[in-house]
């Protein structure tokens, strides 16, 4: 749904969105591409597919760059390309979440800290550490487009499922809460995302390497879930920043697991 325009829906079924509009809205929200689209519930269905596409794009770039530059340089460019393809949206969420969730504040003050435009010490440390870990992990693995596809699909699937599981932490709403307005998507949508997105992520990981790929994807899902759980415990729910942090941490942990010196 383009900003400033209303989607045409059937009076008998208020959830019948134009599916192409949902796909474009997902691309526009998760990347700098796609134009100006207002977040809508049907876009969540496309999060896993967009994550899969971003991972494959970065993986293909990774494969090509290592044939031109030394491995550390290629890895650094892939990290930078990921920041560009996501518009730094999720890393902004990581920094804001670190400032709010790791500080010694009450829930209301944590939300205020996360809404501040500046970046504090927690956010700076978390962002720098995660970028470093992603770089050294990519530097330690042979180019693997399917691995990145599986991890990025898993992270976006998690982002799309959480709004159907726990409440939004901000009473005044927020960008992430826009996906639940003007009405909440039905439960089957979140179940479909979890099933299809999870299966696609696992399948891509297995296609890379069976045991390392499976453990990397499952580890990524657990790491992202842990971030969401921390947000729930300290804020009473999720925010867009928490979802971004969960996605970034999921991918990073998955890469670190994949970089283990697996036998064989």
N, C-alpha and C positions, 0 to 999 in steps of 0.2 A: 504494500500500500504506500504510494508516494505521499510524502509529506504535503499536507494541505488538500489531499483528495480523499474521498471516502470509497471504500471497497463496496462493490455491489453484492449483497448477500440476500439469500432467500428468507422471507419472513418465517417460513416453516422450519428452517434449519439455520440458526444464527451462526453456526460454526463453519459454514461452507465458504471458505476462502478460496481465492484463485491460487492454485498450487504453484504456478509459475511465479506469482507474486511472492509467495512464501519463500521460494528458492532465492529470488533476487533480494528479498529482505534479509535472508541469512547471509548472503554474500556481502551485502552492504554493511551489515552489522559487524561481521567477523573480519572484514578486510576493508581497505580504503576504496575498493572497487564497487561497482553496482549502482552508484548514484545515491540519492537521498531517499531512503525508505524508512518509514516508521516501524519500529519493532512490533511484531504481531505473533500470536500463538502458533500459527502455521509455520512460521520460520524455524521454530525449534526442531521440527521434523527433518529439516535439511542440515542441521548442524553437523551430524556425523559425516555426511557427504562432503560438505565444505572442508571439514577437517581432513578427510581423506585426500581431497584434491590439493590442499596446501602441503600436506606431507609428501605426496608424490612429486609436486613441483619442487619442493626443497630438496628431496632426494635426487631427482634428476639433475638439478643444479649442482649438488654435491658431487655426483658421479662425474659430471663434465669438468668441474673446476679442478679436481684432483689430477686431471690429465694435462692441466695447464700450469698450475702452481704447486708448490710444496704442500704437503698435507696440512700443516698448521695454518697456512694462509687460506687454503680452501675451506677449512673448518670455520675460521673466523668470518669469512664472507657468508657462509651459510647461516651463521648465527645472526649476522647483520641483515641478511635477506629475510629471515623469519621476522625480525623486528619490523621491517618494511612491509611485508605482506600482511601483517596483523595490525598495522598502524600503531604499534606499541600499546595497544589497548590492554592486553592481558598483563604486560609488564607494569603498566601503570597500576593495575589492580593488585599486582604482587607487592609493589612498593607501598601503596596505601594500606593494604591489609597488614603488612608487617608493622607499620606505624601504629595501627589500631589494635591488632590482636596480640602483639608481643609486649606492648607497654602495660604498665601497672595502673589501669584506669577502670572506672565503672563502665558498664555497657553504653550508657548515653555518651560519656566522654570519648569512648573508643570510636563511636560513630562520627562524632565531631572531628576527631583527629583524622579519620579516614577521608572526610570530606574536604579537608584543608588542601589548597592547591599546591603547597610546598611539599617537599620530601624530607622526612626526618632521618635520624641516624639509623633507626631500624630498617626503614625502607631503602636507604642507600646501601647498607650492608647486605641486605637480602638480595637486592637487584644485582649488585656487583658479584656476589658469590654465585648466584644462579647463572649469570652470563659466563663466568669463569668455568663453572662445572660443565655447562653445555659445550663450551669450546673444547675443553680437554677430553670430554667423552667422544665428541665427533672426531677429534684428532686420533683417538685410539681405536676406531672402528673402520673397517673397510666400507666404502660407500654402499648404502643399503636403502634404496628408495622405499621398499616395502616395509622396512622397520619404521621409518618416519611416518609412512602412511598409517600404520597400525597405531602408533602412539598418538599422533595428532587426531586421528579419528576417535580414539578412546577419550582424549581430553575434552573434545567438543561434545561427545555423547554425555559425559558426566555433567558438563555445563548445562545441557538441555534437560537432563532428568531431574536435577536438584530442585528446580522450582515446583515440581509436582510432588515433592517429598516433604520439604520443610517450609516454614513460613518465611516471608520476607521480613528482614529485621527493621527496616525503616517504616515508621507509621505513615510518613508523608510520601511513601513510594520511592521511586528511583528509576533509573534507566532499565535495570533488569526486570523490575516489576511491570514494565510496559508490555512484556510478553504475556501477561495474565489479564490485560485489559483489552476491550471493555468487558470480556468474560473469560473465565478460566478454561483453558483447554481440557477436554475430557481425559479421564484416567488412561484410557486405551492409548492415547497419544504418547504419554510418558512411558508406558509399558512397551510400546512399539519401538521407541527410541532406544530404550535400554536393551531390548532384544536384538534389533537389527544393527544398531551402532556397536554394541558389544561384540556381536558375531563378526562384523566386518573388521573390527580392530584385531580380534584374535586371529582371524583368517589371514590378515596381512602379516601379522607377527609370525605365525607359523610358516608362511610362505618364505619368510626370510631365513629363519633357522628354527627347527621345531621346538626344542626345549628352551633355548635362550629367548626365542621370540615369544613363547607363551609366558614365561616368567617375567619378561620385560613388560608386556602388556598388562598382566595381572598386577605386577608391582606398581605400575603407573596408576592403575585404577585405585589401588589401595592408598597410595600416597595422596591422590586428589581427594579421595573420600575423607582421609584424615584431616585435610585442610578444612573441608566443609564441616566436619564434626567440631573442629576447634572454633570455627565461626559460630556454629550453633550454640556451643557452650558459653562463649564469651559475648555474643551479641544477641542471642535468642533467635537466630535465623540466618539466612544468607543475604548477601548484597552482591551487586555486580562485581565489586572489587574482590570479594571472596571467590566468586566463580572464576574470575581471571587468574587469581593466585592458585586456585586448585588446578586449573588447566596447565599453567606453566610448571608447577611443581610435579604434576603427573608426568609431563613429557621429560622433565629433567631427570627424575628418578628412573624412568624407563630407559633413558639413554645410559645412565650410570650402570644399571643392571646389565644392559647389552654390552657394555665395555668390559665386563668381568672376563677374566682369562678362562673361558669355558674349555673343558677338556674336549679334545677332538676338533 
